[in-house]
Amino acid sequence: MIDALTLDQMRVFAAVAETGSFRAAAARLGRVQSAVSHAIGNLEAQLGVKLFDRSGHRPALTPEAQSLLADTRAILLKVDKMRARARGLGEGVELGLTVALDPQAPQDLVSRALMDMKQAWPSVSIRILTASLGEAVHALRERRCTLSVSGVDIPDPGIERQTLTFVQRAAVVAAAHPLARFAEKGRPASAEELAEHVQVVVEDPSPLTKGQDFNVLSPGTWRVADNATKHALILAGIGWGNLPLWLVERDLAEGRLQRVPTDEFGERGETLTRIYLMHRTDVALGQAARALRDALLRHAAEEADGRPE
């Protein structure tokens, strides 16, 4: 009967298939070879199919076994995940973790920290909220996230803030855009000269800083929801704008974008933004949240020190 199948039989089947012999599977599982042979025999009887051709020197998977092996591995993977999840529940580990992430934050740094947390707590699911400007703080206030990474400075006694890193931002424009000529002229563009061209800016979706403009110098603006769209529009030559240097450094190196020297931002058109790591003071961080917080701070410190990872 199919209902008589056991996880133990499935693990033995997978072990024999992966090691290529009953003896090797027995060694992996810490059993005697006869127990492995017995388990495979029972499994074949219950399934009504032959799993291994034993006529050769080594057992070979039959076509039926090859079809069933993927299903077996999928079942075992789900069971192992369920066990890890249950173990996490018993240890007080969160089921899931939501992080509000400012798109200015260096993606490489955040990704490395998330990988560290995943390796430590593989059962915890992650949800990333793209949260421009004040939205990262707003999401934390509304308890829609546990951790927030934001480049907007909004002091709040209910939120603990730590400096995570600093991000260089550059005013850039497509190489064919009229503003690109100012890099050749050797003088910065004035506010009046910038105002003659469209500036592409990210719109704030939150009520905390709604209506406030940050480093907006042109009266003519195109407003977008994220840096990816802003980047694409600037590359297309629609206008100019400020973007994180980590996002555009390859475009600058390969000549697709040019810096716009400005009186407002300095001769290289750069500004420096502090990125904060935040969480609520009235909510104790769980083990996974603490692991992610610590990983973010560790990787940021390593980058600041210039040490190889």
N, C-alpha and C positions, 0 to 999 in steps of 0.2 A: 504493500500500500504506500502511496505517495506520502500520506500523513506520517508514516513511520520514519521518514528521513530525519537525520540528525545533523546538527552543525558539525559534530565531530567527524562524521563520514565525509562531509563536504571539505573539511580542512585536510583530511587525509587524501582525498581525490586531488585537490589543488597541489598538495605537497608532492605527490608522485608525479603529476604532470610537470611541475616546475623543476624537480630534481632529476627526473628521467629514470628513476628506478625505485623499487620498493625498499631496497636497503638504504639508499640515500634519504628517502623520505622518513624512514624509521629513525635514522640518526638525527634528522632535523627535529622531529617531533619528540625524541627521547623515548622511543618505544622499541619493542622487539619487532623484527620483520614479520613474524607470523601475525601479529596484531594488525599490522598495516594491510596484509593480504586479506585477513578476515574482514576488515572494515570495507575494503573495496569489493569483496565478494558480496557482502550484504547490500551494499549500495547498488551493485549491478542487478541483484535480484529484485530489489524494490523498484528500481527504475524500469526494469524489463529490457535493458539494453546492455551490450558489452562495451565496457569503457576502454579496456586495454587489450591489445593483441599480444599474447604472451608467447608466441611461437618463435620469436627471435631471441637474441642475446639479451636485449633490453626491452621492457614493455613499451609498446608504441600506442599512442592515442588512436582510437578508432574515429571515423568520421562523426559518429554520434557523440563521442566524448568531446571532440573539438567544438561541436555546436553547444554542448552543455557547459563547457568550461567557463565561458564568459558569464553565463548566468550564475554559476557557482561563485565566481569571484565577486560579482556584484552583490550577491546575498551576503557573503562574508564581510565585504566592505561596509555594508549598511549596518550589520550587526556590531562590528567593531566601533563604528561611529556612535551607535546607540549606547554602547557600553561606556565609551569615553564621555559622552554627554551626561550619562547617569552618574559617572564618577565625578564629573565637574559639579553637578548639582549637589552631590554629597559633600563636596569640598567648598561649597559656597561660591562657585564660579558662575558668572553670568551666562545666560543662554545666548544673548546677543549684545552687541555693543554698537551704538550709533555715534559717529564722529562728524561734527560740522567742520568742513575744511574750506578755508579761504583759498581760491584758485591761485593766489600769489605764492602760497607756500611751496617750497621746492618739492616737486613730486618724487624725486629720487630719494630724498631723505625720508619722506613719509612712507614710501613703499618699503624701504629697508626696515623701518620700525614695525610696520604691519607684518612683515615676514617673520620677524623675531617673535612677535606676539602669537602668530599662527603656529609657529613651531612649539611654543610653550603651551598653548591652549588650543589645539586643533578643533575642538568641538564648538568653539565660540564663533557665531556668525557675526559678520561685520556689515554695517550699512554706512556708506559715506554720503553725507549731504554736501553738495556743492553750495557754499554759503559765501557769497560776495559781500564785501564791506561789512555793514552792521548786522547782516543776517546770521553770522556765526555766533555773535553774542546774543542775539534775539532768540535763536534756537535753544541756547543754553538756559536763558531765563524762562522759556516756556517748557523746559524739561523735555524737549524733543531730541536731545542728545546728551551724552555723558561727558564727552570731552569736546573742546572747541579749539580750533587753530585759526587765529584771526590776526589781520594786520591793522585793525581799527582799534584805537585806544578809547575805550568807554569804561571808565572806572565804575565799579559796582561793589559795594561792601559784601554782597552775597556771592561774589565770584572771586576765586583765587586765581591770580595771574602770575605766570612765570615767563620771562623772556626766553623764547625758543631759539630764534636765530634772527639774522638781518638779511633782507633781500634787496639787492640793487635793482632799481628799475631804470629803464632808459626810454627817452622819447625817441621814437623811431618812425620811419616813413619808407615807403617803397622806393627803390633806387631810381625809378623813372618819375617820381613825384617832384613838383617844383621846389618843395622844401628841401629836397636832398642836395640842392646846389649850395646851401649854406655851409655844409661841411667843406666844400671846395673854396668858398669865399674866405674862409678863415675868420669869420665873425659870427657871433650868435644871432639868431633870429629874435627880433623884438616881439613883445606881446601883440603889437599891432599887426606885424607881419604874419604871426601864427593865426591871428583871428580871421585872416582872409581865407583860411582853409578849414575844411571839415575836421573836427576832432572826434575820434571814435572812443567812447567811454563805456565802462560797465555801469549799468544801472543798479541802484541799491534796492533789493526787494523787501527790505525790512523797514518797520516804522521808526526805528531808533535814529537813523540818519537820513531818512527819506527827505528828499528835497535839497540835501546838502551835496555840494559838488567838491570833489577832491582833485586838485591840480587840473581843473578844467579852465582853459584859457580862451577857447574859441566860442563865440556865440552860436555858431552853427555846429550842432553835434548830432552824431548818430549814436543811439543808445542800444546796447546789447546786454545779454544776460550773463555772459561768461567770457573768459579770456580767449578761449579757443575761437569763438566767433570774431572777437575783436582782432585777433591775430590774422585770421583769414581775410578780413576786410582791409586791414592795413596792407597786407601783402598784395591785395588786388589793386592798390593804388587809390582807394576811396578817400582816405584821409590819413592823419597822423594820430599817434597816441602813445601813452606810456605802457610798457609791458615789462614783466620781470626779465632780467638779463638772462637767467637760466633758460627761458623759453625762446629767446631770439638770438642767442649768441651764435648759433650755427648759421642762421640767416644773415647775420652781420658778417661773419667770416667768409661766407660764400657770395656776398654781394647782393643778395636779394633785398636786404633792408639797409638803410643808412641811419646813423644817429642824426638827430636834429639838435644842434647846439642852440641853447636858449638862454636868455638872461635870467629867466625864472629858475631853471634847473641846473645852471652851470654850463661850462663850455662843452662838456661831453653829453649834456642832456640827461644827467643821472640824478636820481634821488635815492635815498636809503630808507627802507621801511622796516620797522621792528615787527617781528611776528611773535605773537603771544600764544602760549599754551594755557588753556583755562578749564576750570571745572567749578561746579557749585560747592560752596562751603558747607551746605546743609545736607549733602548727600555723600555718604562714605563710598569711595571708589572700591569696586570689586577687584578681585585678583587679576582679571584680564585687563581691566582699565588701568590698574597700576602698572602692569607689565608694559602696556603700550605707552603710557606716560614716561616710564623710565627709559624705554627704548628710544623714544623721540628725543629726550634730553641727552641721552648718551651719544646718539649719532650726530646730533647738532654740536655737541662739545667736541667730538672727534673732527668734524669738518672745520670748526673754528680753530682747532689746534693744528690743522693741516696734517694730521697723522693718517697714514694709510690704514684702511680697514681690513 
